[in-house]
Amino acid sequence: MKIAVLSDVHGNYAALRMVLSDIARQEPDVIVNLGDIVSGPLQPNETAKLPIAKRLRAIAGKHERQALDLPDAQLGASDAYAKR
């Protein structure tokens, strides 16, 4: 069984597109998203939409949990930007 793993993309949409393109060429049986995908200063919204559209299995990373669970006043700049 071939398993592809994504992790720590941190809002880097261009990099995620390139990695997913490479993964597609390798034809894994499953792709797993280990989180920390959207929190970052680049393109969190676009980055979030890509794994959702591809219906990738996902585990919430530390930054997703912080953005979802912490009050806005306790978020760091990158998590606050991604949450908005």
N, C-alpha and C positions, 0 to 999 in steps of 0.2 A: 504494500500500500504506500503510495506517495502522498505525503502531507506537506503542504506549504504553510508557512507561519509568517504572519505580519505582526509587527510590534513597533511602537515608538515612532510613528510617522510624524506626529506633532504638527499637523496642519500643512504638511508639505505635499500639496496636491500633485505637483508635477512629478515628484519622486514616486508617489503612490501609483500614478498612472503608468510610469515606466516599470515599476516592480510588478504590477498586475499584468502588464503586457508580457513580461518575461515569464511569469508564472503560467499564463495561458499557453505559451509555447511548450512548456514542460508537461502540461496536462496532468496535474496532480489529481488524486482521488478526492481530496478535501483541502479547503483553505480555511485556516483558523486565524482569527484576528485577536491578538492578545491585549489590545487596548493601547491607551495613550495615543490615539489616532488623531484627535481633533485639536487638542490643546496646544496652541502655538501661535506665533505672530503672523503666520502666512495666510492660508486660505482654509480656515476650519470648516466653514459651511460647505464648500465644494468637496473638501476631503471627506466629510461625514456622509455626503450623499453617495459617493462612489461605492463603498462597501455595502451600504443599504440597498442600492440598486442591484448589486450582484448577489444579494442575500447571503452574505458571508456570515458564518458563525462567529460570534463575538463574546469576549469576556471583557467586562468593564475594567479599564486600567485605573491606576491611582488618580490620574487627572480627570477622567470621566466621573469617577465617584465624587471627587471634590466639587466639580462643577455642578453636579446634580444634587449633592447633599449639603454643602456648606452655604451659609448665608453669603450674599454678595460681598459684604464688608470683610469677610475672611478669605476671599479668593485672591490669589496672585494675579498679576496683570494678564498673563497668558490664559489662565482659566476663565477669568472674567470676560475677556475678549471672545473666547470660544463659546461661552455660555450665551452671550448676546447674539 
